[in-house]
Amino acid sequence: MRRRLIALFTVAALMAGQAGADGRSAAAGAGAGAGAVPAQVSEPRSLTVVATGDIMVETPIKMAGVEFAAPGTRYDFLPLFAPLSPYLDAADSAICHMEFPIGAPGQEAGKYGYGEGAYKWLAPYEIADAARRAGYTRCSTASNHSNDIGEAAIDSTLNALD
C-alpha cells in the first residue's frame, strides 16, 4: 500500500532458518543423506531483542521535551529515554512502537482534533532522532493513530524514521 512494509521479525526468522535446534547450520546438511555428518558445524548463536511499548508524545511528554531543549531548539526527548538506553544499547535489535504519526521538520505537534472515538495526534519530528540516539534500531508504526493526519503524516513519519 505505501512505499514499503517493515517486517520487524525478519532478522529473527532468517537467523532461525540458519541454525537448527542442535546448532548445526541448516545449509551444512543440505542434500546429505540421513545420518550424514555435516561438512561444517557452527557454534550456537543468539540474538537479543528488546521490544518496548508505545512512544506517545502527549502534552506532558511534549512539554518535558520543551524543558530539556537547548536554546534555539524545539525539543529534546533524549533525557526521557535515558533510563532505557543501557538496555537498548545491550540488545542486537531494539524495537519501539511509534504510536503517533510524526510531523515534518518544524510542523506543529500535538492534538489535531477528535475523530473516530479518539484524539488525533501528531508527534514532533525530533522524537525520531531521540529514539535513535537512545538506542532504538527499529520502530513499528502500525497503530490506531497511523492515519490520524492522513497520507502526508504517513510520509513524514517514514521520512523521520529513515
N, C-alpha and C positions, 0 to 999 in steps of 0.2 A: 504494500500500500504506500508506504513512504519510501524515502531514499534507501533505507536499509532496515533490516531487523537485526537486533542484537541478541544472540543466543548466549546466555550467561554461563551455561554449564558445558559449553563445547569443549573447553580445555579439559575438564574432568572426564568427560566421555572419551575423548581421544586418549588420555592417559590410561583410562581403564581398559581400553582396547589394546594398548601396547603391552601390558603385562597381565598375565593370568594370576589367579589366586596363589599359585606356587612360586610366583616371582619370575617365571620364565618369560622371555619375550614371545609374544604371540607370533611374530614373524619367524622366529628361530625354528619352530617346529612345523611350519607350514610346508605341506607337501610330503612330510616324512610319514612313514608307515607307523602303525600302532606300536608303541613301546620304543620307538627310536629315540636315541639320545639327541637332544637339541645341539646344534652347532655352537650356540652361544647361550650362556646363562647369565642374565643380568641380575644385579642386586635389586632387592625390593626398593621401590621408590615411594615417596609420599608427596602429598600436595596439601598445603594448609590453606583453607579458605575461611575468611571471615566475612559474614554477611550480617548487615545491621538493618534496622527498620527504617522507617520514613525519615527523610530530611524534609522538614516542613518549616518554611520561613514565614511563620505567622507574625503578627505585630510585635510581641515581646522579643522574639528572636531577631527580627529586623532592627528593633531599637538597640539591642545589645551589639549588633554589627555596627551600628552608627557610633555607639560609645567607644568601641575598640578601634575605630578608623583613625588613621593618621591624618593630620591636616592636609586638605586637598584631595582626599579620597572619600568615597561614599560609605563604604562598608569594609569591615574586616571581621570575618567569621572564624578565622583560624583559631583564636583563643577558645572558642566554644568547642572545638574538636580536640583540643589538647589532651584531655583525659583518655581519648580513644587512640591517639596516634601511636603509642607503643604497640598496641595490639594490631593495628593496621599495618605498621611497618614490619612486624614479625611474620605476616602472612604472605604466601605466594600470590594470592589474589584476595583483594579486599573489595567487597561489593556493597554499595549503598543503594537505597531506593530513593530517587528524587521524586517526591510526591507531587510537587507542583511544577508546571512548566516554568522555564527560565526565560526571562526577558532578554532583549538585545542590550548591548552596552549602553548605559545611560537611560534606559527605559524605566519609568516609574514602576516600582514593585509594590505589591500589597493586594488588598481586596479589589476585585473588579466586578462587584455586584453579587447578586444572588440568583441562582438558577438551578433547576432540577434537584431541589432539596438540599443544596449545599452552597456555601460561598464559592465564588470563582476567585482563584488566586494566581498571582504571577510572582515568582521568586526573582530576586535580583541576580544579575549576570555574575556578580562576584562570588556567589555561592559555589559555582562550579570550580573555580580556581582554589578556593579554600578547601573544598573536598579533596582535590588532587594533592594539594600541599600537605593535607592531614595524613595522606597515605592511601586513599581510595584509588583503586586501579580500574574500576568499572562502576557504572551506576545503571540500574534499571530505571525505566521511565514510564512503564505502562501502569497507569492508575486511573481511578475515577476522576482525577483532575487533569489528565493528559490533554484534553481538548477544551479546557476552560476558556481559553482566549482564542482558539481557532488555529488554523494551519500556520499562521505566521509565528505563533508561540511554539508550535512543534518544531518548526525550522530553527528558531532561535535557541531552543533547548538543545537540539542536536549540535548546533554550531558552538554553543558554550561548552558542551561536554567534549567536543572534538579538541 
